[in-house]
Amino acid sequence: QVQLVESGGGSVQPGESLRLSCEVPGTTISGIHMAWYRQRPGKEREWVARISSGRNTFYADFVEGRFTISRDNAKDKVDLQMSRLEPEDTAVYYCNKFPPWPSFWGQGTQVTVSS
């Protein structure tokens, strides 16, 4: 089965930054359109950012200009640089392909933004 391993979350204050990492051990992702998703408390999981195999990037309106998605195909790794974090960004963040494998979600990594 596909493994998705997210890391890098933590607790920060508004305006601070975090860099999340996603590793996909055992799977070659060079030809796969990858994405980050998040689930805020009491809300459905939502798409945040995606990056094509050709490194074209796309972002949800609520993170445009603040988050940057990148990929390292040699390491089968996808990162999400998060800047100017807001309390509304508090969520569990997940990686997957786009569209996602519905049965292969990882544990996610918790991001908490509070004063």
C-alpha positions as CSV (number, residue, x, y, z in Angstrom):
1,Q,0.0,0.0,0.0
2,V,1.0,3.6,-0.5
3,Q,2.7,5.3,2.5
4,L,2.4,9.0,3.1
5,V,4.4,10.4,6.0
6,E,3.9,14.1,7.0
7,S,6.1,16.0,9.4
8,G,7.1,19.4,10.5
9,G,4.0,20.6,12.2
10,G,4.0,22.4,15.5
11,S,2.6,25.3,17.6
12,V,3.4,28.8,16.5
13,Q,2.1,32.3,17.0
14,P,0.4,34.3,14.3
15,G,2.8,35.7,11.7
16,E,5.4,32.9,12.2
17,S,6.4,30.2,9.7
18,L,6.6,26.5,9.4
19,R,7.9,24.1,6.8
20,L,6.1,20.8,6.3
21,S,7.5,17.8,4.6
22,C,5.8,14.8,3.0
23,E,7.7,11.6,2.2
24,V,6.3,8.8,0.1
25,P,8.6,5.9,0.8
26,G,8.5,3.1,-1.8
27,T,6.7,5.2,-4.4
28,T,8.3,7.1,-7.3
29,I,6.5,10.4,-7.4
30,S,8.3,12.1,-10.3
31,G,5.4,11.6,-12.7
32,I,2.6,12.2,-10.1
33,H,0.7,15.5,-9.5
34,M,1.1,16.0,-5.7
35,A,-0.8,18.1,-3.3
36,W,-1.3,19.3,0.3
37,Y,-4.7,19.2,2.0
38,R,-5.8,20.2,5.5
39,Q,-8.7,19.6,7.9
40,R,-9.6,22.4,10.3
41,P,-11.5,21.6,13.5
42,G,-15.1,20.8,12.7
43,K,-14.6,21.2,8.9
44,E,-14.2,18.8,5.9
45,R,-10.8,18.1,4.5
46,E,-9.9,20.8,1.9
47,W,-7.3,21.2,-0.8
48,V,-4.5,23.7,0.0
49,A,-1.9,23.5,-2.8
50,R,-0.7,21.3,-5.6
51,I,2.3,20.8,-7.8
52,S,2.4,19.0,-11.2
53,S,5.1,16.7,-12.4
54,G,6.4,19.6,-14.4
55,R,6.5,21.8,-11.2
56,N,3.6,24.0,-12.1
57,T,2.0,25.2,-8.9
58,F,-1.6,26.0,-7.9
59,Y,-2.9,27.4,-4.6
60,A,-6.2,27.8,-2.8
61,D,-7.2,31.5,-2.5
62,F,-6.8,31.5,1.3
63,V,-3.1,30.7,1.1
64,E,-2.1,32.4,-2.1
65,G,1.1,34.5,-1.5
66,R,1.7,32.9,1.9
67,F,2.4,29.2,1.2
68,T,4.9,27.7,-1.3
69,I,4.7,24.0,-2.4
70,S,7.9,22.4,-3.8
71,R,9.1,18.9,-4.7
72,D,12.3,16.9,-4.6
73,N,11.7,13.9,-6.9
74,A,15.1,12.3,-6.1
75,K,13.9,12.0,-2.5
76,D,10.2,11.3,-3.3
77,K,9.4,14.3,-1.1
78,V,7.0,17.3,-1.2
79,D,7.4,20.3,1.0
80,L,5.0,23.1,2.0
81,Q,6.6,26.4,3.2
82,M,4.1,28.2,5.3
83,S,4.6,31.9,6.0
84,R,2.6,34.5,7.9
85,L,0.5,31.9,9.5
86,E,-2.9,32.8,10.9
87,P,-5.2,31.2,13.5
88,E,-7.5,30.1,10.7
89,D,-4.6,27.9,9.4
90,T,-4.9,25.7,12.5
91,A,-5.5,22.2,11.1
92,V,-4.1,18.8,10.5
93,Y,-2.2,18.9,7.2
94,Y,-2.0,15.9,4.9
95,C,-0.2,15.2,1.6
96,N,-1.5,13.0,-1.2
97,K,-1.7,13.1,-5.0
98,F,-4.1,15.2,-6.9
99,P,-6.8,14.0,-7.0
100,P,-6.0,12.0,-3.9
101,W,-5.8,8.3,-3.3
102,P,-9.0,8.0,-1.2
103,S,-7.8,5.0,0.8
104,F,-4.2,6.0,1.5
105,W,-4.2,9.1,3.8
106,G,-1.4,9.4,6.2
107,Q,-1.6,10.5,9.9
108,G,-1.1,14.1,8.9
109,T,0.9,16.7,10.9
110,Q,-0.8,19.1,13.4
111,V,-0.3,22.9,12.9
112,T,-1.6,25.1,15.7
113,V,-1.5,28.9,15.3
114,S,-2.5,30.8,18.4
115,S,-1.4,33.9,20.5
